[in-house]
Every structure is written in structure tokens, then in C-alpha cells.
Amino acid sequence: MTKRWGMFGLSTTGRLVTDFVHPPYCAACGVRTDRSDSPFLCEDCQAEFRPTATHWCERCGAPCGPYQDTSNGCVHCRNDRFAFGSARSLGVYDGRLRQACRLGKEESGAALLAGLATLLVEVQAEWFAAGEWTAVVPVPRHWTRRWWTRHDPALVPARHVAERLGVRLRADRLVKVKRTPSQTSLSTTERRRNLSGAFEVRGGRALVGGSVLLVDDVLTTGTTTHRCSRALLAAGVSRVDVAVLARGVGL
């Protein structure tokens, strides 16, 4: 991936447009913000959402100890098979980050998700800088979900991550062809069966031979990202890595 770290700052015109679409107030707490580094979150909320962990499992993105070898996984994923190569998150799906991810699913949650995505790229800057992705792809929803809400909690962070990295967003290639019950209401075994054959790649010639950064809001068991990754690899993608706002541990 060609490094375009200059894109991490908004231009004057970009700031004016951003201020018009999303007034300069923190999307998490509502106080006025100067849009310093993260254009949607105030400094206090950035500090609160910033994780205390400094080391992460190479496979699943869960926080781990500084001296653990996680090349083959950690205690949370060692017995799992993942089609994606590695994963990173902003933090554990708990406390205020969990509340923020839930609020982000609501119609008014786009700015909050954008702020978390911006902070994610900053916190995991070293991992993102080492990536060689040719496309950013959001985990898709089934088309019938748009009847209920046009807000997409995976597309919003994917768009902002793509902009920050200077990598093309491909939101139309991976599709969910099977409507399934929510994963949150199912057991681990049921989750695996639930998503079997649920994802397909369409018009994926542009992805063949390239590497994909798959983006979602939350990773819990990894079933969804695993199934999406399998579909992408079957379509000719060479490698898939995963970036999420929160990593569910022990759920």
C-alpha cells in the first residue's frame, strides 16, 4: 500500500464541508470541539476511548500480554479457524466503547462511528502503516435491512478508514445474499451455521490478486468476518485482514 499519511489531516475545504454536515460538537458527549486530530470527538472522549492495552493478538485483535507469542492465536482464538490473516481493534467491547458501538447503530450514530474509526487508525497506526491493501470492504448487510434504516454501522467506519489510508473503498463487491437472524441472539455453534453461504462477491474482477481490509463495527466470535473472508478469497483475493471498532472478549 502506498503510504499517504498526508491524507490523515483534513484540508480547509474539507473541514468546512465536515463542519456543515456534522457541526463541531463531540459526537459522544455533545461538548463543542475544535476538531484537532479526530474531527468528531473531543479530547476528553478521545482519551477515554483510547485503550490501555498496548499489545494485541496477531490473529484476532484481542488485547494480550507484552511477552505472548500470538502468531498462532491467543487464549481467545487459538481453537478457532479464521480465513482472515490478522485483525485489529480500537479496544474491548465493554464499558463506554460498547455503549458507543450500540449508539452507532442508530440513525444518528454516523458521526460517532466516524470518530471511533478515526481514532482506530491513530491507535493502530503501526499496523495500518504495514498494510498492503488494495481495497477496503465493509461487512455487508442484507438489502432488506435498508427498509428499516439506511444507516450502515460497517460502511461508515469503512469509508473513513479508506479515506484515512488513501485506499479505494469497494462497498459494492461483497454482498449478503441470505437474510439471517441477528448473530447476537445465537450460540457460537448456531452463529457458524447461520452465516453459511450468506456472502458472495459480485463483479469482483477488480479485487482479484489484491489484498482486502475488511471493516466491521464489532468482532465477537469472528464468524461473520471469517465467512466474508472466505467469500473474498474464493473470488480471487490474495489476503484479507480485519479492522473493527471493538473486539468482543468472552461473549
N, C-alpha and C positions, 0 to 999 in steps of 0.2 A: 504494500500500500504506500503510495506517495504521501509523505507527511505534509500536511497542510495546517500546521499549528496556528498559522496566522488567522485562520478562519474561526478560531476559538473566541475572537473578540468581535462584537457587533460593530458595524460601521455606523456613522452618524445617521445616515438614511435608515439603516436597519433598526436603530434604536427608536427613531421617530415612528416608524411603522409599528414596532413592537409596543411602544407606549400607547399608540392609538388602539390597537387590538386588545392589549392587556394593560390597563392602567398601571402605573408604577406603585403598586401595593403588593406586599408579600402574599403569595397565593396560599400560604399555610396559616399565617396569623393575622393578616389584614393590615399590618402597620405599613406606613409609607417606606419605600426602599429606593436607594439610589441606583439600583441595577449595576452594582460594581462588577462582580465576576459572574454571578448567577442572576440572570435578569428577572427571575420570578420569585426569588426567595430573599428575605432579609438576612443580614449577617448572623443574627441570633439563631434563626431557623437552620441556616446552613451549618452552623456549629452543632446544633442538636441532632441533625440528620447525619452528620459526618460520623462514620463508625469508629469505635475504639479499637477494633481489630486491625492488625497490620499485615497479617498473613492469611492466605486463602487457599483452599483445596484447589489443585490444578484442574481436577475433573468437574467438580460440581459447584464451586464457588462458595462453599460454606467456610466460615472463619475457622482457623485451626492454629495450633501452636507453632512457634517460630522454627522448631527443630524437627517437625514432622515431615517425612517424605510422603507426599501425596500424589506422586506420579501415577500410582495405581489406585488412587482414591483415598478417601478418609473414612472415619467411622460411620459417616452418614451415607456414603455411596459405594463403599468397597464391594458390596454384593450386587450392585446394580450394573446393568449393561446400558451404556449410552452410545448413541450413534454420533453425538457431537464430540468434538475434541476437548474443549475446555469451556469453563464458564466463570463469569464474574458477576458480582452484585454490589450494590451500594451498602447493604447491610442485612441483618437478620430481620425476617418478617415478624416483628414483635414491637410492642410499645407504640411510640408515635409514628414510626415508619409503617407499621401495619395499618394504623388508623389513616395515614396519608394515602396509602395504596387503595384502601377501601373508598375513601372520598374521591380519589382519582377516577373511579369507575362511574361517578355521577356526571351528569351533563355539564356541570360547572367545574369539573375537575381537570380540564386540559392544562391550564396554567400550572397547577400543582405538579402534574406529571412531567411537564416540561422542565420545571425547576429541579425535580429529582433526577431527571435524565442528564441535565447539565452537570449536576453535582456528581453523578455516577462517573461521567467521563473524566472529571477532575480527580476524583478519589482513586480511580483505577487507571490513571494516566500512563503508567509504565506498561501495563498490559495492553491498552489500546494502541500505544505507540509501536508495539512489537507486532501488531496485527498486519496481515497482508490481504485484507478482504477486498473483493471487487464489487460487492453488493451488500446492502443492509436490507434484511427482510423481516417484517413483523410477523409474529404468530397470528394467523388469520382467524376471524370469526365466521360462522356460517352466515350466508346472506340474509337469512330470515331475521337475524338479530337486529338488522338495521330498521326493522319495522318498529322496534321498541325504542331504540336510541341510535343516533348517528355517531355518538361518541365512541371512540375505539381506544381502550386503555393500552393496547400494544402498539398501535400505529403512531400515537402521539410521541412516546419516547423514542421509537424507531426513527421518526422524522428528525427529531432534534439530535440524536446521536449521529445520524448520517450527515447532517449539516455541520456538526462539530468536527467530524472526521474528514469531510470532503469526499465522501464515498456515496455512490449513487443509491438512492432508495428504490427498491423494487417491491412495491406493495401489491402488485397485481399478478405476481407469478405463482406464489404459493396460495392455494385456496383450500377452504374447508368444504368438502363436498357432502359431508354427512352431519346432520344435526344430532347433537348428543346432549345428554343431561350434563349439568354442571359437575365438574370434577370434584368440587369441594364437598359434595354430598355423598361421595363414593369411597369405598375402601381402596387400598392400594391395588389389590387384585382386580377389582371392578374398574378402576381407572385405566388399567392396561387394556382390558377388553373393550372398554367404552370407546376408545380412540382408534381401534384397529380399522384401517382403511379410511380414516376420516380426512386425510390430507392428500392433495395431489398438486403437482406442478404443471401449469399450463403455459404454453408459449415460453418454455424455459430454455430455449436455444441460447439466449443471451447469458445464461448462467453456466452453461456447460464449460467445464475446465476451470472455472473460477472458484473462489472461496467466499463463503457467506457468513455474515454476522447476523444471527437470528436474535431478535429482540422481543421480550415479553415484559409484563409488569412484575409477575411473581413466579418463582420456580419452587415447587414443593417436592414432589416425588421425582420430577423430571420426565414424567410420562409424555406430557404434551410436547416439550421440546425434543424429546427422543423421537417421537413419531414424525414431527415436522422435519427433523434432520434426516431420518430415513428416506422420506419422500424426496428431499432435495438431493441426497446422494444418489438415489436411484435415477434421478433425472440428469445426472452427469456432473453435479457439483463435486469438486475435489475435497473440500473440507468444510465443516460447519462448526462455528463457535457460538457461544450463547452469552448475551448480556441481559441482565434483569435488574429491576429496581430493588427487589428484595428476595432473599433466599429463605424459604421456609425450612426450619430445622425441627425435627421431632413432631411433625404434623401428620 
